[in-house]
């Protein structure tokens, strides 16, 4: 269950601990600024009741210089406070963002399948910005406002006890009104933040799928979907603005009404000699200093609710524990490459139907096994169990005699190289994409991997291997993306190579070249491939037919063509 918003914000307080000295200095500077600002009205009282009333002109210059000094001191301390708090909260925001990104990287692919990318993006950007704004300014304003209110009311009571108490009591209704505002505003704050996450998803999908949108002539429909969501955000924002407008109008009214009351009753107090003229001027000037703390209350509460809701949304990510974790202190077996599936079963969370049932397979070191079957039979799922992109729900996957769940994840994933049918490339250069799994590779290693994957086209790009290929590698064709991804898997030099239909986007001539090159690369490497074409199946030492989530048959290509009608039908469809 999600943490309550205010409690969620309180739970993030640990991120402020490294900056406690800066924050202490910031608060001391805020105290000094407030004291200097409050002292100015008291100086004006001394000027009126002393220097002017008693014609002591010699006191005017020292008092005037003291007022100027207090003004300079207040400005200097305010500048120091803003600089310190700005630096501290910016570092705090970066730390939370780094931790959030690291936690997202620890979470398994199944988590990311269930979440909209826009929702994750909004939590890592706009929500953390809301927390930063409140931590840097809202909390400081709250502290300054409370301190100013208490100090000013105490001074007003000292100047005239009954008029000071009247001033303090006149602000009491604001507290009741603030409570009602807070209850209504937090609902709108959460709603608009969720809606902004949905809008970010729509924009991202439209940008990534722009070719599909244009090719199908769905620009207006896509724009309509965006406009509808943007309209919902606009309506919520207007509702927030309306509520804030009502709240701030009351906050504006109360202090101004109080000033009016002070003018009337203060004049009466002067007539009855219970307050001096200088005291009345000081009283009014001090009372005017209450206007800002009361009006700032609206910003503080609004900012606080947005930050608390943002903290709740961020903790929804932090509170999700990784389902796939690295066990401590278990050594990785010797690099031999034997792979075994023992009675493996797998079901997706919340699904009653298993995707895989009682799958048993064994690959000897250096053996190439091709996995084939109809669409949706669980081939890709079975491959994802090897590098632990998902974990078995029954049985076990054994690499070199050890359950993969007992191996440290970094070592396991360096031993298992992967290339998927949907080639994922990053917004970087070809070189950076190919070296992603092997940062220490030499130029000769890179060239060999690109040559084996028939990806030497990269050298003919405008800037060669340093050419940036755009988000998702969209500057390349589908076949080119697959070949770069295959080169990346080859370059990592794994002991086990897992390839999920890596040649599906290639034409038959390029596929033939890649297949010939893979014959040499796979020698000595244990390889598990998903394939449908007979030319790719020819790479295999053995072929396994997956049907209905279980292994229906294992043998060589020609044997299965004779004995398994389902396999023969799959191969005939692949060649038709």
C-alpha positions in Angstrom: 0.0 0.0 0.0 1.3 3.4 -0.9 2.5 5.7 1.9 0.4 8.7 2.8 1.7 11.8 1.1 3.1 13.7 4.1 4.6 10.5 5.6 6.2 9.8 2.2 7.8 13.2 2.2 9.1 12.6 5.8 10.6 9.3 4.7 12.8 11.2 2.2 14.4 13.3 4.9 17.5 11.0 5.0 18.6 12.7 1.7 19.0 16.0 3.6 21.4 14.5 6.2 24.6 15.0 4.2 23.7 18.7 3.9 22.8 19.3 7.6 25.7 21.8 8.1 24.6 23.8 5.0 21.0 23.7 6.1 21.9 24.8 9.6 23.9 27.7 8.2 20.9 28.5 5.9 18.5 28.6 8.8 20.9 30.8 10.8 21.1 33.2 7.9 17.3 33.2 7.7 17.1 34.0 11.4 19.6 36.8 11.0 17.7 38.2 8.1 14.4 38.2 10.0 16.0 39.8 13.1 17.5 42.5 10.9 14.2 43.2 9.2 12.2 43.3 12.5 14.8 45.6 14.1 14.1 48.4 11.5 10.6 49.3 12.8 12.0 49.4 16.3 14.6 51.9 15.1 11.8 54.0 13.5 10.2 54.1 16.9 13.4 55.4 18.5 13.7 58.0 15.8 10.1 59.3 16.3 9.8 59.0 20.0 13.4 60.0 20.7 15.2 62.1 18.1 12.1 63.8 16.6 9.9 64.2 19.7 12.8 65.5 21.9 14.5 67.4 19.0 17.7 65.3 19.4 18.9 65.8 15.9 22.4 64.4 16.7 20.7 60.9 17.0 19.3 61.0 13.5 22.5 60.2 11.7 23.5 57.2 13.9 20.0 55.8 13.8 19.8 56.3 10.0 23.2 54.6 9.5 22.1 51.8 11.8 18.9 51.3 9.6 21.1 51.2 6.4 23.5 48.7 8.1 20.6 46.5 9.0 19.3 46.7 5.5 22.7 45.7 4.1 23.0 42.9 6.6 19.5 41.5 5.7 20.3 41.6 2.0 23.7 39.9 2.5 22.3 37.1 4.7 19.4 36.6 2.3 21.9 36.2 -0.6 24.0 33.7 1.4 20.8 31.8 2.4 19.6 31.5 -1.2 23.0 30.4 -2.5 23.5 27.8 0.2 20.0 26.4 -0.1 20.1 26.3 -3.9 23.3 24.4 -3.9 22.2 21.9 -1.2 18.8 21.1 -2.7 20.1 20.8 -6.2 22.6 18.2 -4.9 19.9 16.5 -3.0 17.7 16.3 -6.1 20.6 14.7 -8.1 21.2 12.1 -5.4 17.5 11.1 -5.3 17.4 10.9 -9.1 20.6 8.8 -9.2 19.2 6.4 -6.6 15.8 6.3 -8.5 17.6 5.5 -11.8 19.7 2.8 -10.1 16.7 1.2 -8.5 14.8 1.2 -11.9 17.9 -0.6 -13.4 17.7 -3.2 -10.6 14.0 -3.9 -11.3 13.3 -6.8 -13.6 11.9 -6.4 -17.1 8.5 -7.6 -15.9 8.2 -4.4 -13.8 8.9 -2.2 -16.8 6.4 -4.1 -18.9 3.6 -3.1 -16.4 4.5 0.6 -16.1 4.0 3.3 -18.7 7.4 4.8 -19.5 5.9 8.3 -19.3 4.8 7.7 -15.7 8.4 6.6 -14.8 9.8 9.7 -16.7 7.5 12.1 -14.8 8.5 10.7 -11.5 12.2 11.1 -12.3 11.7 14.7 -13.6 8.7 16.8 -12.6 8.1 15.0 -9.3 11.7 15.3 -8.1 11.6 19.0 -9.1 8.5 19.5 -6.9 10.3 17.9 -4.0 13.3 20.1 -4.6 11.2 23.3 -4.8 9.5 22.6 -1.5 12.7 21.4 0.3 14.6 24.4 -0.9 12.0 27.2 -0.5 8.8 25.8 1.0 10.4 24.5 4.2 12.5 27.7 4.5 9.5 29.9 4.0 7.6 27.9 6.5 10.3 28.3 9.1 10.8 32.0 8.4 7.0 32.6 8.4 6.4 30.9 11.7 9.4 32.5 13.3 8.5 36.0 12.0 4.8 35.6 13.1 5.8 34.5 16.6 8.5 37.2 17.0 6.3 40.0 15.6 3.2 39.1 17.7 5.5 39.0 20.8 6.8 42.5 20.0 3.3 43.8 19.3 2.1 42.5 22.7 5.1 44.2 24.3 4.2 47.5 22.5 0.5 47.3 23.5 -0.7 44.0 25.1 -4.4 44.2 24.2 -3.8 45.5 20.6 -1.1 42.8 20.1 -3.4 40.0 21.3 -6.2 41.3 19.1 -3.9 41.2 16.1 -2.8 37.6 16.9 -6.4 36.4 17.4 -7.5 38.0 14.1 -5.3 35.6 12.2 -6.8 32.5 13.9 -9.5 31.8 11.2 -6.7 31.4 8.6 -5.7 28.1 10.3 -9.2 26.7 9.9 -9.3 27.8 6.3 -5.9 26.3 5.6 -7.0 22.9 6.8 -10.0 22.8 4.4 -7.8 24.0 1.6 -5.2 21.3 2.2 -7.7 18.5 2.0 -9.1 19.6 -1.3 -5.8 20.6 -2.9 -3.9 17.3 -2.3 -6.6 15.5 -4.4 -6.0 17.8 -7.3 -2.3 17.7 -6.9 -2.2 13.9 -7.2 -4.6 14.0 -10.2 -2.6 16.4 -12.2 0.7 14.6 -11.6 -0.8 11.3 -12.7 -2.3 13.0 -15.8 1.1 14.6 -16.7 2.6 11.1 -16.6 -0.1 9.8 -19.0 0.6 12.8 -21.3 4.3 12.1 -21.3 3.6 8.5 -22.3 1.4 9.7 -25.2 4.1 12.2 -26.4 6.8 9.5 -26.2 4.8 6.9 -28.1 3.9 9.5 -30.8 7.6 10.4 -31.2 8.8 6.8 -31.3 6.0 5.7 -33.5 5.9 8.7 -35.8 6.6 6.5 -38.9 3.6 4.3 -38.2 1.4 7.4 -37.4 2.3 9.0 -40.7 2.2 5.8 -42.8 -1.3 5.0 -41.6 -2.5 8.6 -41.9 -3.4 8.8 -38.2 -1.9 12.2 -37.5 -5.3 13.7 -36.6 -6.2 10.8 -34.4 -2.9 11.0 -32.7 -3.2 14.7 -32.2 -6.8 14.2 -30.9 -5.5 11.7 -28.3 -2.9 14.2 -27.2 -5.4 17.1 -27.2 -7.9 15.1 -25.1 -5.3 14.3 -22.4 -3.9 17.8 -22.5 -7.4 19.1 -22.1 -7.9 16.9 -19.0 -4.7 18.3 -17.5 -5.9 21.8 -18.3 -9.2 21.3 -16.6 -7.4 20.0 -13.5 -5.0 22.9 -13.5 -7.9 25.3 -13.8 -9.5 23.7 -10.9 -6.3 24.0 -8.9 -6.0 27.7 -10.0 -9.6 28.4 -8.9 -9.0 26.8 -5.5 -5.7 28.7 -5.1 -7.4 31.9 -6.2 -10.1 31.5 -3.5 -7.5 30.6 -0.9 -5.1 33.5 -1.7 -8.0 36.0 -1.8 -8.8 35.1 1.8 -5.1 35.3 2.7 -4.9 38.7 1.1 -8.1 39.9 2.8 -7.2 38.9 6.4 -3.9 40.8 6.9 -5.2 43.9 5.1 -8.4 43.8 7.3 -6.2 43.4 10.4 -4.1 46.5 9.3 -7.4 48.5 9.1 -8.4 47.4 12.6 -4.9 48.3 13.9 -5.2 51.8 12.4 -8.5 52.4 14.1 -7.7 50.9 17.5 -4.1 52.2 17.4 -5.3 55.8 17.0 -7.6 55.3 20.0 -4.6 53.9 22.0 -2.5 56.9 21.1 -5.3 59.3 22.2 -5.5 57.5 25.5 -1.7 57.6 25.8 -1.4 53.8 26.1 0.7 53.9 22.9 3.1 56.5 21.6 3.1 57.9 18.1 6.4 56.2 17.4 5.0 53.0 18.9 2.0 53.2 16.6 4.3 53.6 13.6 6.4 50.7 14.7 3.2 48.7 15.5 1.8 49.2 12.0 5.2 48.6 10.3 5.6 45.3 12.3 2.0 44.3 11.5 2.8 44.9 7.8 5.6 42.3 8.1 2.9 39.7 8.9 1.3 40.2 5.5 4.1 38.2 3.7 4.1 35.2 6.1 0.4 34.9 5.8 0.3 35.3 2.0 3.3 32.9 1.7 1.2 30.3 3.5 -0.7 29.7 0.3 2.5 29.0 -1.7 3.9 26.9 1.2 0.7 24.7 1.5 0.4 24.3 -2.3 4.1 23.5 -2.8 4.0 21.2 0.2 1.0 19.2 -1.1 2.6 18.9 -4.5 5.9 17.8 -2.9 4.2 15.3 -0.6 2.2 13.8 -3.5 5.4 13.7 -5.6 7.2 11.9 -2.7 4.4 9.4 -2.6 4.7 8.7 -6.3 8.5 8.4 -6.1 8.2 6.0 -3.2 5.9 3.8 -5.2 9.0 3.0 -7.2 11.5 2.8 -4.3 9.1 0.5 -2.4 8.9 -2.0 -5.2 11.6 -4.6 -4.3 13.5 -6.3 -7.2 12.1 -9.8 -7.9 15.4 -10.9 -9.4 18.4 -10.2 -7.1 22.0 -11.2 -7.1 23.0 -13.7 -4.4 26.1 -12.7 -2.3 29.4 -14.5 -2.3 28.7 -17.4 -4.7 31.6 -18.0 -7.1 30.9 -18.4 -10.8 31.7 -21.9 -12.1 34.5 -22.5 -14.5 33.9 -21.1 -18.0 32.8 -24.3 -19.9 29.4 -23.5 -21.2 27.2 -26.5 -20.4 23.5 -25.5 -20.1 20.6 -27.5 -18.8 16.9 -26.9 -18.3 15.5 -29.2 -15.6 11.7 -29.5 -15.5 11.3 -25.8 -16.1 8.0 -24.1 -15.8 7.1 -20.4 -16.0 3.9 -18.4 -15.5 3.5 -14.6 -15.7 2.3 -13.0 -12.4 -1.5 -13.1 -12.2 -1.8 -15.7 -14.9 -3.3 -19.1 -14.2 -2.0 -20.6 -17.5 1.7 -21.5 -17.6 3.7 -20.4 -20.6 6.2 -23.2 -20.1 5.6 -26.6 -18.6 8.1 -29.3 -17.6 10.7 -28.2 -20.1 13.9 -30.3 -20.0 16.8 -29.7 -22.4 20.6 -30.1 -22.1 23.3 -28.4 -24.2 26.8 -29.7 -24.1 29.7 -27.1 -24.1 30.2 -25.8 -27.7 26.9 -27.2 -28.9 24.4 -25.2 -31.0 20.7 -25.9 -30.4 18.0 -24.2 -32.4 14.6 -23.8 -30.7 11.7 -23.5 -33.0 7.9 -23.6 -32.7 4.7 -21.7 -33.5 4.2 -18.1 -32.5 3.4 -17.7 -28.8 4.6 -21.1 -27.7 7.1 -19.7 -25.2 10.4 -19.6 -27.1 11.5 -16.1 -26.2 10.4 -16.7 -22.6 12.6 -19.8 -22.3 15.6 -17.8 -23.6 15.0 -15.0 -21.1 15.4 -17.5 -18.2 19.1 -18.1 -19.0 20.4 -14.5 -18.2 17.6 -14.2 -15.6 15.6 -11.5 -17.3 12.8 -13.6 -15.7 13.0 -16.4 -13.1 11.5 -19.9 -13.4 8.4 -20.6 -11.3 9.3 -24.3 -11.1 12.4 -26.3 -12.0 15.8 -24.7 -12.6 18.2 -23.5 -15.2 21.7 -24.9 -14.7 24.9 -23.3 -16.1 28.1 -25.3 -15.7 26.5 -27.3 -12.9 25.2 -24.3 -10.9 21.7 -22.9 -10.7 21.7 -19.5 -12.4 19.8 -18.1 -9.4 22.8 -18.9 -7.3 25.2 -16.9 -9.5 26.0 -13.2 -9.0 24.1 -11.3 -11.7 27.0 -9.3 -13.2 29.1 -12.5 -13.7 26.1 -14.5 -15.1 25.2 -11.8 -17.6 28.8 -11.4 -18.7 28.9 -15.2 -19.3 25.7 -15.1 -21.3 25.5 -13.0 -24.5 22.1 -12.0 -25.9 20.6 -10.6 -29.1 16.9 -10.2 -29.5 14.6 -10.1 -32.5 13.6 -6.5 -31.5 17.1 -5.0 -31.6 17.4 -2.3 -29.0 20.0 0.3 -29.8 20.8 3.5 -27.9 21.0 7.1 -29.0 24.8 6.9 -29.4 27.4 6.1 -32.0 27.7 2.7 -33.7 30.9 2.2 -31.8 29.3 2.9 -28.4 26.4 0.5 -29.2 28.7 -2.3 -30.3 31.0 -1.9 -27.3 28.1 -1.7 -24.8 28.8 -5.1 -23.5 32.6 -5.0 -24.0 34.0 -1.6 -23.1 37.6 -2.8 -23.3 37.4 -4.2 -26.8 40.1 -3.2 -29.3 39.5 -1.8 -32.8 40.4 -5.2 -34.3 37.9 -6.9 -32.0 35.2 -4.4 -33.1 36.0 -4.9 -36.8 35.9 -8.7 -36.4 32.5 -8.6 -34.7 31.1 -6.2 -37.4 32.4 -8.4 -40.1 31.0 -11.6 -38.6 27.6 -9.9 -38.3 27.8 -8.5 -41.8 27.6 -5.0 -40.4 30.6 -3.4 -42.2 28.1 -0.9 -43.6 28.8 1.0 -40.4 32.2 2.1 -41.9 30.4 3.7 -44.8 28.2 5.9 -42.6 29.0 9.7 -42.7 31.3 9.6 -39.7 32.0 5.9 -39.8 31.7 4.1 -36.5 31.3 7.4 -34.7 28.1 8.2 -36.5 25.2 8.7 -34.0 22.3 6.5 -35.0 19.4 8.3 -33.3 17.0 7.1 -30.6 16.3 3.4 -30.8 18.8 3.4 -33.8 16.0 4.7 -36.0 18.6 6.1 -38.5 19.3 2.5 -39.5 17.0 0.0 -41.2 15.6 -2.9 -39.3 18.1 -5.3 -40.8 21.0 -3.0 -40.0 19.8 -2.6 -36.4 19.7 -6.4 -36.0 23.2 -6.8 -37.4 24.6 -4.1 -35.1 22.9 -5.9 -32.1 24.3 -9.2 -33.3 27.8 -7.7 -33.4 27.3 -6.4 -29.9 26.4 -9.9 -28.7 29.4 -11.5 -30.5 31.9 -8.9 -29.2 31.0 -9.6 -25.6 32.7 -13.1 -26.1 30.3 -15.0 -23.9 30.5 -18.7 -23.1 26.8 -19.0 -23.8 25.2 -17.1 -26.7 21.4 -16.7 -26.6 20.0 -15.4 -29.9 16.2 -14.7 -30.4 15.6 -15.0 -34.1 18.5 -12.6 -34.8 18.2 -12.8 -38.6 14.5 -12.3 -39.1 14.9 -8.8 -40.6 17.6 -9.8 -43.1 17.2 -10.6 -46.7 18.1 -14.2 -47.8 21.5 -13.1 -49.3 22.6 -11.3 -46.2 21.2 -14.1 -44.0 23.3 -16.6 -45.9 26.5 -14.5 -45.3 25.7 -14.1 -41.6 25.0 -17.8 -41.3 28.3 -18.7 -42.8 30.1 -16.3 -40.5 28.2 -17.6 -37.5 29.4 -21.2 -38.2 32.9 -20.1 -37.4 31.9 -17.9 -34.4 29.7 -20.5 -32.8 32.5 -23.1 -32.8 33.4 -23.6 -29.2 30.5 -21.4 -28.0 27.4 -22.9 -26.5 24.5 -21.4 -28.5 20.7 -21.4 -28.0 18.9 -19.9 -31.0 15.3 -19.2 -31.8 14.9 -19.6 -35.5 12.2 -20.3 -38.1 14.0 -20.4 -41.4 15.7 -23.7 -42.6 18.8 -21.7 -43.5 19.3 -20.7 -39.9 18.3 -24.1 -38.6 21.2 -25.4 -40.6 23.5 -23.9 -37.9 22.2 -26.3 -35.4 23.8 -29.5 -34.0 20.3 -30.3 -32.8 16.8 -28.8 -33.1 14.2 -28.7 -30.3 10.5 -28.3 -31.2 8.5 -26.3 -28.6 4.8 -26.9 -28.7 2.2 -25.8 -26.2 4.8 -24.7 -23.7 6.7 -28.0 -23.6 9.4 -29.8 -25.7 7.6 -31.9 -28.2 10.7 -33.4 -30.0 14.4 -33.1 -30.2 16.6 -34.2 -33.1 18.4 -33.1 -36.2 16.7 -31.1 -38.9 16.2 -34.0 -41.4 15.0 -36.4 -38.7 12.4 -34.0 -37.5 11.2 -33.3 -41.0 10.4 -37.0 -41.4 9.0 -37.7 -38.0 7.2 -34.5 -36.8 4.4 -33.1 -39.0 4.2 -29.9 -37.0 7.9 -29.2 -37.6 7.6 -30.0 -41.3 4.7 -27.6 -41.5 6.7 -24.8 -39.8 9.6 -25.3 -42.1 7.4 -25.4 -45.2 5.7 -22.1 -44.1 9.1 -20.5 -43.6 10.2 -21.3 -47.2 6.9 -20.4 -48.8 
